[in-house]
Amino acid sequence: MLAKAILSILTFLLMLFPNCTRLQVEYRQRIVNRDLTEANIVRIINAHDVDALETLMCGNIKQNVQDLRDKIGEFFNAFDSEISAFTLGSKGTYSANHGNGKSLHQVVTQINFDTPSGSYGIVYMWETYNSFQPNEMGIRSITLAEVVPPSTVTILYDISATNGIGEWHE
């Protein structure tokens, strides 16, 4: 309830001060942190909700990935069934602060799951805070891989920003 009230206040303040970067960052950060949870990503994938995943993408992906909606649909269809149970794999973070009051924070999350045909992992990087470019907050990269024990990983699908993603992705 408190989160809704804060979002409402931020929305009102943004109507009054639409060019205030600090308000834009605060609003976008709260939306991203609310929507980019592991369970929500799994729900979006199971529902094949192209609109919801596209909304969570950063500005760079929205501008630079050709036929983004089709690519998201292909991502959803890259494995054979619904995700019924998942576990969290590794999780990491990256932060940068340039001393001038500007900073960013990125989180990398891995979701592991099994289907009747195999084991898979989804790794996504999302920017939870960016006072340099608030529109870049959101999913910066999402990758689907098939995992064959003990250590074979085959990337099946990847949607990534053209810049600003960590070295883990290269």
N, C-alpha and C positions, 0 to 999 in steps of 0.2 A: 504494500500500500504506500509506504514511504517512497519507494522508487518511482511509482506513478506520479506522486505529488511533485517530486523533484523534476521529473521529465516535463510535467506540465508547466512548472515555473520557468524552466529553461526555455521551453517553447515560447512562452509569453515574452521573456526577455529577448529572445532572438527576433521576435516580431518588432520589438522596439529598437534593437541594435543589431541589425542583420550583418553588419560588417565586423562585429567584434569577434576576433579570432579565438579569444579565451572561451567565450560562450559556445562557439561552434565546436571547439575541441571537447569541452565538458559534455555537451549534448551528444556528440557523436560517440564519445568514449562510453557513455552510459548505454547507448543503443547497442554498440558492438559487444560490450560485456554481457548484456542481457541476452542477445541473440546467438552469439557464437559459443555455445556450450556443446560438449560432445554429444549429449542426448539430443539436442536440437539439430545438429548436423545429421545424425543418424535418422531422425524423423524426416528431415527434408529429403534425404536420399531415398528412404523407403517410399515416400509419397511421390517421388520424381517431380518435386516442386521446383521447376525451373525458375519461376519468378522469385521464390524465396532465396535460392542460392545466388541468383544474379544480384539481388538486392544487397547481399552480404559481401559482394566482391568490392575490391578497392577501385578507385577511379582509374588507375592505370590499366587494369584488366578490362574495365568497361570500355575504355577508349581504344585499346591496342589489340585486343583479341578479336580477330575476324570471326563473324558468325558465332558470337559468344553463346547465344541461346541454343544453337545446334550443338556446340561443343559440350555444354552442360548436359544436354540430353544424351549425347554419346557417353559421357562420363557415367551417367546413371545406368546405362545399358551395358557397361563393361564387365559386369559380373552377373551371375545367373539368378539370384534370388534375393529376397528381403533379408536385411540384417536383423536377426532375432535376438542375438546377444553379442556383446562386444566387451573388450577389455582395453584399458588404456596402456599403451606402450610408453615409450620415452616421451619426455616433455622437456623443453628447453626454452630459454629466453635470450633476448638480445636487447640491450638498451644503449642509447647514444645521447649524450648531452654535450652541447658545444659551448656551454658557459655563457651564452647570451640569452638565457631564459627559454631557449628552444630545445626540445628533446623528443625522443620517440622510444617506444617500447614494442617489441614483437614477441610473440609466443609461438612456439612450434609444438604441435600436438600430434600424437600418433594414436590411431584407433585400430585395434586388431579385431578381426571377426572371421568366422568360418561359415561356409555355405556347403551344401551337399557336394559341390564340385571342387572345393579347395579352401585354402586359407588366404586371407587378404589383409592388407593394411592400407589405411588412408592416413596420409601425413598432410597436415595443412598448417600454413604459417598465417597468422593474423596479426595485424597491427592494432594494438589496443589503445595506443596513444601516439599522437603525432601533432605537435604544435608547429611544425614546419609547414605541413600540407595536410590539414584535417580531412580532406576528401580521400586521402590514401589510407585512412583507417578502414579495416575490414580484411577480408581474405586477400592475401598477396600471392598465395600459391596453394593449390590443392592437387595431390598426387595419389593415384590408386596403383597399388602394386600387388602382384600375386606372390605369395611366400611359400616356398617349397623347402621344408626342413631338410638338412639342418641349416643351410645358409644361402640358398638361392633365392634372389629377389628379382622379379621381372616387372619393370614399370609398364603398366597397361595404359595409363592415361594421365595426362598432366595439363593443368591450366595454370599459367603463371604470369605475373607481372613482367614487363620487359626490363625493369630496373628496380633496385631497392630490395632485392631478396638476398637472404643470407647464403653463406658459402655451403651450408649443408645441402643445398639444392643443386649445386653444380655437378 
